[in-house]
Amino acid sequence: MKENYISPSELAKAMGMSRQAVIDRINKGSIRATRVGKQYIIDKSELDNLKSKAPGVRKELKKMSGIKAEIAKVLKQTEERKINTIQLWFVDILGILKCISITRRDLEEVLHHGKGFDGSSVTGFAEAEESDIVAMPDPSTFQILPWEGNTAPVARLFCDILNPDRTPYAGDSRYALKKVLAKAEKMGFTFYVGPELEYFYFKSDKSPEILDEGTYFELIPNDLADVLRNKTVDILEDMGIQMEASHHEVAPSQHEIDPKYNKALVMADNIITSRYCIKEVAKANGVYATFMPKPIYGVNGSGMHVHQSLFRGDKNAFFDKNDHSHLSETAKQFIAGQLKHSREICTITAQWVNSYKRLIAGYEAPVYASWAQRNRTALIRVPLYRPGNEKATRAELRCPDPSCNPYLAFAVMLAAGLEGIEKKYKAPEPVEPNIYKMKMSERENRGLVALPGNLFQAISETEKSSIVRETLGEHIFSRFLINKKKEWEDYRVQITIHEIKKYLPIL
């Protein structure tokens, strides 16, 4: 009987992997083993099974080897720079940044085994009876936080959230995005995104009191906001987040930074870092930065237009030199998928009550599901092709705002686009005239469908959506909608200043 079984050490030697790697795979269920007392025994047939999957195993070993090298690099940097505080970053299902701080003494242990915590108080995470979860740092995300005035350096690591058995936790936004990215990879694609982050500077968080009266691209002498924006860009560049541009936006005291396009997971991390950095620099200089979509009535709100492209290797799958608009069938199918599901994904890309005060006609925000090249009133805009710049061919989705959870937003955006490719959806004709100025009859003739007009309408669309449910998973999907329904009900019963001014004197 004994000759039919081998130990984890024997299997590790036969496969050229460490014993700990075998134990980890046993715990994950990818290697079948029987526990006898305190030891594992493995049927020899499992060795044959693993050898038949050798290419996949070798790929995983290569990945593990890369992680070990990254861990060693992190430990070396913290030692050399005498970094004593390391922040473990993750987000709740609304995209709000959370943090657990550890010391250098515990860092190596946490890098290998994660940091356990009670998830029951984190929005959308565990219930009280199932609250133990693990924050597992991603060593590739290690960065020193270069805040001015730090006497001792502080570093941060983004984390994946795991169950105690080290399987992915269903409430982790990062995992939700990773699942869709893996699907894209199986289809041969890498998803790149480039967001435009718009935001306001105010004198405090008590009221929207502006710092300047500037307009689009305006350069104002001795402008504090301009100084803060430039300082923020310098800090983000120091952290390895490249910036393509930054400038004053259309509304008073409104600004924009544009991180250089990157892979979607990296960019989601970069957005969280950028939002935190913008607020940190503002606070350090006695003002307040906000990503609230529409803080001031009668002016443009803050959006997060997302430029998207799919690559096959180093080739842009959206480009076709023979098409009159230089768009491939893949690009048009991707656009068609996003248009089909645009109403369903709005709760994720524009998740707050206030988001729908921005999505109204007249303020460069999309109101109808359409696409175009020159028309900035369309939901999806395809910037005009510049000869020799094939890699820049992209589709710009204009409904997201900067206060969304970027992991979930990118996940549903990509899922909708991939469905369009898989099912070969046909894109409608582009709509170039200004949609705001169209008569209702013309919009109807063109088949233009309006985006949800408020959060309640958006929730109603998302609730019926099989693609959003499948993409986010039941855990995030159900908890997210419960949270949004509560937000809507809290808003619905409020008595606003507008109502008091309008109705009290006459009723």
N, C-alpha and C positions, 0 to 999 in steps of 0.2 A: 504494500500500500504506500509505504513511504517513498518508494522510487517514482511514484506518480506525481509527487509534489516537489516544489522548490521554494526556497525562502526568498524574501524581497531582495536580499543581498545577491543571491545567485541570479535572479532575474535582472537586476541592475547590471551585473557584470556581463551577462549575455547580450544585453541591449546597448551597452556602452553609456549608461546613465547612472546618476547617483542613487544611492539607496533612498535618500529623502525624496527624490523625484518620484520613485516608485510608490512610496508611502502617500505622497500627495495625490497621485493618480488613483490609488486605492480609495482614499477619502472622497475623491470626486466621483467615484463610481466608474471610471474609465478602465480600471483594471479590476477584474473580479478576484476576490481573495476570501479566505475563511479565517476567522479569528479563533485561535486555539490558546486559551489563557491570555497571556500578554503579547503573543506573537501572531503574525499572519503566515498562512501557508497558501501557496498559489498552485493551482493545477497546471501541469506542464503544457496542456493544450492552450493555455493563455499565452505562453511564449510563442507558439506557432501563430496564434492570432495576431500578436503584436508585430511579429516579423512580416506578416502579410501586409501590415499597414506601415511598414518601415519608413516610406517617404514622409508620411504625416508625422510620425514619431520624431524623425530627424528634424522636421520643421519646428516642432514644439521644443525639441532640445536646443535648437539654434536660438529660438526666442528666449528660452530660459537662460541660456548662456549670455545673451544680450542684456537681460535684466540683471544678472549677477554683476556684469561689468558696470552697469549704470549704478547699482547699489554701491559698489566699491568707489565709484567716482563721487557719489554724494557724500559718503563717509569721509573721503579724503578732503573734500571742499569744506565740510563743516569743521574738520579738525584744523585745517590750515587757516581758515578765516575766523576761528574761535567763535563759531556760531553756537550759542547755547539754547536759543529758542527756535523751534521749528513748528510752524503752523500747518495742520492738516486741514485742507479745504475740501468742502463738498457743498452741494446745494440741496435744498428741499424740493418738492415737486413744483413749487412756484418759481424756482430759480433764485431764491434768496440764499445768499452765501452764509455758510455755517463753518465753524472752526473749532478744532481741538488743538491745544498747544501742548507740545512735549519738549523735553530737554534732550540735549545731545547724548546724555547718558543712556536714554531709552531708545535712541533713534535706530540703531542696528536691529534690535529686537522687533521694533515696529515695522521696519522695512521688510523683514522676512515673514512676520506673522500677523501684522495689522494691529490696530488699536480698537479694542472692544468698547462699545458705548451703548447707552440706553436710547433707543430710537423712538420711544413712545411720545416724546415731547417735540419731535421734529415733524413739521407739517407734511402729511401724506406718507409718513414712514410707518413704523410698526404699531400695533395695538399693545396695551400694557402687558397682556399675557404672553406676548411673543416679541418682547422689546430688545433682546440682546442681538446686536448686529456689529459688524466689524468694518472699520475704515481702513482700507488697504492702499497705502500710498503708491502712486505711479512714479517711480524714480526718474522717468524721463521729463517730468514736469518740475523738477527742482529748480527754484530760482531764489536768489537773495532779494529781499524787498528793500529797494534803495531809498526809503523815505528819508527826507532831510531831517536831521536832528536825532537820528537813532544813535545812542551811545554805544550800543552793542548790536551787531548785525542780527537780523531776523530773517529766516528763510521760510518758504512755503512749498508744499507738495499737494497737488490735487490727488484725490482719493477715489477709488472705486468702492462701492459699498457691497459687502459680502454677508452671507449668512454665516453662522458659526462653523458650518462644515465646509466653508470656503467656496461655496457655489454663489453665483451672482444673486444679489438681493433684488427682488422684483420691483421695489420702489425706487431703485437708483436711476436717475435721469441719464446719467452717463452710459449706463448699460443699455437703456432703451435706444440711444443713438447708435451705440456699437452694434446692436443687432441689425439695424437697417444698413449700416455701412458694410457689414459682413455679407448681407444679401447683394448689395451693389458690387462688392468684390467678386462674388461668385458669377455675376453677370459680366465681369471683366471691366468694371468701372471704378474709378476713384472720384469721390465727390469733393469738389473745391467750392469754397464760398468766400465772398468778400463783402462784409457788412459796412454800412455807413451809419455810425453811431451819432445820433443827434441828441442834444441835451440842453438844459438851461442853467445859467448861473443866477442865483438870487441872493439878496442880502442875508436872508435867513430861511429857515424851514417853516416860519410862522405865516408868511404871506409871499405871494409872487412879486416881490419888489425888485425890479430889474437893475442891472449894473450899467447898461448902455442902451442907446437907441440905434445901434448899428443895424445894417441890412446885409444882404447877400454879398459875401466876399469883402465886406468893408474893412479897411484897416484904420483903426481909431488911435490917434496919438495918446500915449500914456494910459492905455486901456488895461485895467487890471485883468479882465477876463482873457485878453489876448496873451498876457504874461502867464496866466495860470494854464491856459491851453498848451502853450509852448513848453512849459515846464513838465506838464503831464506827458507830452509826446517824448521828451527827452528821457523821462523815467521809464516809459514803456519800451523805448528803444534799448535802454540799458538792460532791460529784462528779456531781451531777445524778441520782442514783438515789433516787427517792422511796420512803419506807417507810410502809406502812400501819399496822404495829404491831410491837412486840417485847415479849417477856415470858419469864419463867421457865417451863420446861417441866415435865413430870410427874416425871422422874427427878431425883435429886440432881445438882447441878452442870450440869444440862442447860438449854439456852436456845434461843430461836427468834427469828429476824427474818423479817419478811414484806415483801419488796419489792412495791410497787404494780404491779398487772398491766400488761403491756406487750406489744408485738409480740414474737413468739417469738425472733427473731434478737437483738433488743436485750436481751431478758431473759436469753438464754444468755450474752451478754457480761457482763451485770450479775451473774449468778451467779458467774462466774469472778472478777470484781472483788470481789464480796462475800466469797467464800471467802478470797481473798488478804488482804483488809482485816481480816477477823476474826482471822486468824492473825497478821498483822503487829502489830495492837494488843495481842493477848495476849502476844506475844513481847517487845514493848517494855516490858511491865509484869511480866515475869518469870514468866509462866505459859504454858500450852500449850493451844491450841484444836484440836479434832479433829472431823472429819466421818466418822470411822469409824462404820459403822452400828450396831454392837453392842459397845461397849467394856466393858460391865459386865454380868455374868450376873445374871439375876433382876429386872431393871428394864427399862423401855421403851428401845428403841433409837431412833436418830435417823432419821427419814424426811424426804422432801421431797415432801409432798403437792402436786400441781400442779393448780390450778384452771384449767380450759380453756374457751374459748368461741370461736365463729366469728362474725365480723361481716360483713354485707354493707353496705359504706359505714359509716354510723353506726348501723345497726340490728343488734341482736343476733339472729343467725339461730337461736339456741337457744330463743328465747322465743316462746310461743304463748298468748295470753290466754284462748283458748277450751278449752285442754287442762286437765284436772283437776289435773295436776301442773305446769302452765304450761310444759311442754316441747314444742317443735316436733317434727315428724317428722324434721327434719334432726338435731336433738339426739339423738333416740332411735336413729337410724341410726348416728350417730357413736359413741354408747355401745356399740351392738351390734358395730360393727367392732372397737372396742378389746377388748371381752370375747372375741370370737372369736379374736383374735390375742394375748391376754394372756400365755399361756405362752411364745409365741415371742419376745416382746419383752423378757422378764424379764432375759435376759443383758445387755441394753443398759441397762435402767432400774435394775437391781440387779446390778452387774457383778462384785462381789468375793465370795470365799469367805465372808467375814464378813457379807455382805448377807443371807444366808439364815439366820443366827442371829437376825436381826431379824424375818423373815417367819414368825413362829410364833404360835400361838393364845395369847390372853390378854394381849397387850401393845399393843392398839390398832393392830395391823398386819394387813393383809389376808392371808388364807390361801386363799380360794376366789374364783373369778371370778363376781362377782355385782354388782348395783347396787341402790341404795336411796336414800331421802331422809333418814331419821333415823338409820339404822343405820351406826355407825362401824366395824363389822366387815366391811363390804362393800368390794370392790375399788374401785368407783366410787360416790361419794356425790354426790347432787344437793342442795345446800343449799336449804332451804325458801324459797319466793318471798316477798319483802316487797313489798306494793303500792307502785307508783310507782318501783320499782328494777329495771326490766326489764333494764338493761344488766348487772346482777349475776347473771343466770341463767347457770349454769355447771355443768360436770361435773368433779368433783375425783377425779383418779386418785391412789391412795394407795400404790401399790407402789414408786415411785421412791425412792431415797435420795440424800442430798446429796453423796455421793462419786461419782456417775455423771458421765459426759461429757454435759453438758446439750444440746449440739448434736445428738448422736446420739440421745439420749433423746427430745427434742422431735420429731426427724425421724421416728422409728418410731411414736411416739404419734400424730402427725398422719396419717401414711400409713395406719395401721390405721383411724383414724376416717374418713378420706376414702373408703377402700374401702367402708366401711359405707354411706356416702351414695351412692356410685356404684352399688353393687349392691343398694341398698335393703334392707339387712339389717333384720330385725325384732328389736327388743330383747325379751328374756324379761321375765317379770313381775318387778317389784322384790321384793327379799327384805328385809323389815323386821325379823324376829326375829333375835336374837343368834345368829350362825352358830356361834360357839365352843361354845354350849350345846346345839346340835342333836344328836340321835342320828344315827348314820351312815345309818340307813334313811331319815330325813327328808331328809338332804342328797342322797341318791341319788334319792329321789322328785322332788326339786326340780331334778335335773340339774346340781347344783353340781360343778364341776370344780376340783380343787386346783391351786394354783400350784406350780411346781417346788419341791422340798424342799431342794435344794442346788444349787451351781453346776454340777455335772456334769449333773444333770437339765435344768437351764436350757440348757446348751450343746447337749444332745441335741435339744431342741425348736428352738432357733435354727438349728441346722445344717440342718434340714429346711424352713426357712421361706423361701418364695420372696419374700414381701413384705419381709422384712428384707434379704435379698440384693439385691433390686432397689432398695430405698431407700438402702442404704449404698453400693452399688456393690461390685463384686467385690474391688477393692483393700482397702477397709476391712473388708468382711465376712470375707474369708479371713484377713487379718492379725489382726483382733480375736479370732477364734476360736482361732487358733494360740496367741495370748498367753494366753487364758483356759484353754485345755487345759493349758498349761504350769503356770499358777497352780494349777489343781486337782491336777495330779500332784505338784507340790511340797508341797501341803498333805496329800495322801493318804498320803504316806510318812513324815510327821512322827510322832514319839512325843510325845504331849502329857502335860502334868502330870496331867491327869485320869486318863489310862491308868496312869501310874506309881502314883498314889495308890490307884486302884481294884484294879489287878491284881497289882502287885508283892508286896503282903503275903500274897496268897492263892494265887498260882500258882507 
